Amino acid sequence: MSTSATIPVTITPEAAARIAKLGLQEHVDKTIEYARTQLPEIVRIEVNLYDRFELGDEPALCVEAWSNRPFHSDEHISEKLTKWPENFSAPASSRPDSPPRQRPNRT
């Protein structure tokens, strides 16, 4: 797995403000570190907000990990990602909005 600290991380100003408002900086840092060290061939990580129109709620935080690696269903990466947040302890006033997702690189 990738362990490079040189993987670029972009956090939009809106996401940074929401992270600060909810007191989630430590948790976002853990999520980014998990993506850096546990996901294969990550080329960049982006933290942003996305609208949850169907819920009529405030925008959610999203940590996206981008990779050039082709999808391999036998690796079960998605299953591992859905289990990882079980040990994630967010402040009582908030919760993680989204686990890191591996996405193909579309640049």
C-alpha positions as CSV (number, residue, x, y, z in Angstrom):
1,M,0.0,0.0,0.0
2,S,1.0,3.6,-0.4
3,T,2.8,5.2,2.5
4,S,4.0,8.4,0.8
5,A,3.5,11.6,2.6
6,T,3.9,13.3,-0.8
7,I,0.4,12.5,-1.9
8,P,-1.3,15.9,-2.5
9,V,-4.2,16.7,-0.3
10,T,-6.7,19.4,-1.3
11,I,-9.2,20.7,1.2
12,T,-11.7,23.3,-0.1
13,P,-12.2,26.4,2.1
14,E,-15.9,25.4,2.6
15,A,-14.9,21.9,3.8
16,A,-12.2,23.4,6.1
17,A,-14.8,25.7,7.6
18,R,-17.2,22.8,8.2
19,I,-14.5,20.7,9.7
20,A,-13.6,23.5,12.1
21,K,-17.3,24.2,13.0
22,L,-17.9,20.5,13.8
23,G,-14.5,19.9,15.6
24,L,-13.6,17.1,13.2
25,Q,-10.0,18.0,12.3
26,E,-8.5,15.1,14.2
27,H,-11.0,12.7,12.5
28,V,-10.4,14.1,9.0
29,D,-6.6,13.8,9.6
30,K,-7.1,10.1,10.6
31,T,-9.2,9.5,7.5
32,I,-6.6,11.1,5.2
33,E,-3.8,9.1,6.9
34,Y,-5.8,5.9,6.5
35,A,-6.3,6.6,2.8
36,R,-2.5,7.4,2.4
37,T,-1.4,4.2,4.1
38,Q,-4.1,1.6,3.3
39,L,-5.4,2.3,-0.2
40,P,-3.5,1.2,-3.2
41,E,-1.7,3.6,-5.5
42,I,-3.4,6.8,-4.3
43,V,-2.4,9.8,-6.4
44,R,-4.4,12.5,-4.7
45,I,-6.9,13.1,-1.9
46,E,-9.6,15.7,-1.9
47,V,-11.8,16.9,0.9
48,N,-14.9,18.8,0.0
49,L,-18.6,19.2,0.7
50,Y,-21.5,17.8,-1.3
51,D,-25.1,18.6,-1.1
52,R,-27.6,16.1,0.3
53,F,-30.7,17.3,-1.5
54,E,-32.6,14.1,-0.7
55,L,-32.1,14.7,3.0
56,G,-32.7,18.5,3.0
57,D,-29.7,18.7,5.4
58,E,-26.5,20.6,5.6
59,P,-23.8,19.6,3.1
60,A,-21.8,16.5,4.0
61,L,-18.0,16.2,4.2
62,C,-16.5,13.9,1.7
63,V,-12.9,12.6,1.6
64,E,-12.1,11.2,-1.9
65,A,-9.0,9.2,-2.6
66,W,-8.1,9.1,-6.3
67,S,-6.1,6.2,-7.7
68,N,-4.8,5.1,-11.1
69,R,-5.2,1.5,-10.1
70,P,-7.9,-0.4,-12.0
71,F,-10.8,-1.9,-10.0
72,H,-10.2,-5.4,-8.8
73,S,-13.4,-6.9,-7.2
74,D,-11.3,-9.7,-5.5
75,E,-9.5,-7.1,-3.4
76,H,-12.6,-6.1,-1.5
77,I,-11.4,-2.6,-0.9
78,S,-14.9,-1.2,-0.6
79,E,-15.9,-3.7,2.0
80,K,-12.8,-2.8,4.1
81,L,-13.7,0.9,3.8
82,T,-17.2,0.3,5.1
83,K,-15.9,-1.6,8.1
84,W,-13.1,0.9,8.9
85,P,-15.3,3.6,10.4
86,E,-16.6,1.2,13.1
87,N,-13.6,2.3,15.2
88,F,-14.1,5.9,14.3
89,S,-15.2,7.9,17.3
90,A,-16.6,11.3,16.3
91,P,-17.7,13.9,18.7
92,A,-21.2,13.4,20.1
93,S,-22.4,16.5,18.2
94,S,-21.4,15.1,14.8
95,R,-20.5,12.0,12.9
96,P,-18.3,11.2,9.9
97,D,-20.3,12.0,6.8
98,S,-18.5,9.7,4.5
99,P,-15.7,7.1,4.7
100,P,-12.8,7.6,2.3
101,R,-13.7,6.3,-1.2
102,Q,-11.3,5.1,-3.8
103,R,-12.0,6.6,-7.2
104,P,-10.4,6.2,-10.5
105,N,-8.1,9.0,-11.6
106,R,-9.9,11.0,-14.3
107,T,-7.3,13.6,-15.1
